[in-house]
Amino acid sequence: MESLKNMEFLRDIAYVYAPFMASVFVTLTYIPQIVKTHKKKSVEDMSILFWILLNFFLVCMWFNSLFSMIDHNNVGYFITESINFGLALVVFFQIIYYKKRKRSVEYATLVSSSNAFSRK
């Protein structure tokens, strides 16, 4: 009887507490990067290929968690993967936005400096 209680306890940890803690820790790992990128408004050192691949794999994991939730009522896994994918998308869109912004600033600087030379 005692081993049955231990198994139920382990099952609770695996299906309830572990996904909840994973959600908390995943959120805590993304937030500093999102805030730093927003403050610096620079993504020079970040690889867009990494974030493309990461988001592709996270989409796969998200669908896996969706079917796991539907088939086995594993809501914690679905919530964890949704948060993970959502925050990774935020970083990905920050990279796209700031890289595009940098290119437009460089282009504007180039145009204004070429106009300054043509006026002289």
ChimeraX attribute file (.defattr): number of C-alpha atoms within 10 A of each C-alpha:
attribute: neighborCount
match mode: 1-to-1
recipient: residues
	/A:1	5
	/A:2	7
	/A:3	8
	/A:4	9
	/A:5	10
	/A:6	11
	/A:7	11
	/A:8	12
	/A:9	11
	/A:10	13
	/A:11	13
	/A:12	12
	/A:13	13
	/A:14	14
	/A:15	15
	/A:16	15
	/A:17	14
	/A:18	16
	/A:19	20
	/A:20	18
	/A:21	13
	/A:22	18
	/A:23	20
	/A:24	13
	/A:25	13
	/A:26	17
	/A:27	17
	/A:28	11
	/A:29	12
	/A:30	16
	/A:31	13
	/A:32	11
	/A:33	12
	/A:34	16
	/A:35	12
	/A:36	12
	/A:37	17
	/A:38	14
	/A:39	9
	/A:40	9
	/A:41	16
	/A:42	17
	/A:43	19
	/A:44	11
	/A:45	6
	/A:46	13
	/A:47	11
	/A:48	17
	/A:49	10
	/A:50	11
	/A:51	17
	/A:52	14
	/A:53	11
	/A:54	16
	/A:55	20
	/A:56	13
	/A:57	12
	/A:58	19
	/A:59	17
	/A:60	14
	/A:61	18
	/A:62	22
	/A:63	14
	/A:64	15
	/A:65	23
	/A:66	20
	/A:67	14
	/A:68	16
	/A:69	16
	/A:70	12
	/A:71	9
	/A:72	10
	/A:73	14
	/A:74	17
	/A:75	17
	/A:76	22
	/A:77	24
	/A:78	23
	/A:79	19
	/A:80	23
	/A:81	24
	/A:82	20
	/A:83	18
	/A:84	23
	/A:85	21
	/A:86	16
	/A:87	19
	/A:88	20
	/A:89	17
	/A:90	12
	/A:91	22
	/A:92	21
	/A:93	14
	/A:94	18
	/A:95	21
	/A:96	12
	/A:97	14
	/A:98	18
	/A:99	17
	/A:100	12
	/A:101	14
	/A:102	15
	/A:103	11
	/A:104	12
	/A:105	12
	/A:106	12
	/A:107	12
	/A:108	12
	/A:109	12
	/A:110	12
	/A:111	11
	/A:112	12
	/A:113	11
	/A:114	11
	/A:115	11
	/A:116	10
	/A:117	8
	/A:118	8
	/A:119	6
	/A:120	5
